[in-house]
Amino acid sequence: MDKKIIGIDLGGTTAKFAILTPEGEIQQKWSIDTNILDDGKHIIPEIIESINHRLNLYNMKAENFIGIGMGTPGSVDSEAGTVIGAYNLNWTELQYVKKQIEEGTGIKFAIDNDANVAALGERWKGAGDNDPDVIFVTLGTGVGGGIVAAGNLIHGVAGAGGEIGHITVDPEGFECTCGKRGCLETVSSATGVVRLARFLSEEYAGDSKLKAMLDNGEEVTSKDIFEFAQADDPFGLIVVDRVCFYLGLACGNLGNTMNPSSIVLGGGVSAAGEFLRSRVEKYFNQFTFPQVKESTKIKLAELGNEAGVIGAASLALKYAE
């Protein structure tokens, strides 16, 4: 039997698992709830138990696997295999993830940040076409991302390489949870889009259903705002244009710095699809110089929720003989 790889995408509510071929084809997948009680101390034991249970179910043994890869929130030391500061997992203390999982399963283990592994997934089996230079921007509750250059993830000296959400796009802008102002995350995450709409609505005096909803204190989501814009709501179009301006500016800076073959937009906000992509591309073209404009493409992610497990599993390929 050819050896397999296992990918784990660990999130605050669920941990997703997949068994894949070394070529990246998913053969089995399952998930468990993430138990964050008692400072998250049950998370790793339950992951080990779930893997061992599945291997028994499929009559597989540790020696049938090249390795396990995992993506996790928090600050990751990929060499040491440790995680700290994953607050949605209640991991405030240092977690020795690699040591525990290798001891519990008998399979070699590799780990990286969740946004980084999603970038690896999209680069390997998704919109990145397995090119060596790809940037992934994930637009969700926050804005994350990963930069793959010459086939390798950029980590930086403190593990903060690829913190795309904290590129400054408006020096006078909103305060960010990181402590500085005008981060991309404050205006293009799901919550940032709504915050921007509320801010812009103060000066907008025209006719708009979206503006009326905001003025009435009704609940509005980023999805609502994009849907209003797609239905030609004049204020909705203004908000989306501003969001895409900021995204295009950040992507332009990334393009001019790294010149990847593609910058891939993923996460919940990217569900707006071509309506979002084409507008980001318009501003990207405005902010890039000719060689970058001609060679770097703005694309939409293709793997959806599977980017995490596929990218995580690819980490394990370093153990292939």
Disulfide bonds with the S-S distance in Angstrom:
none
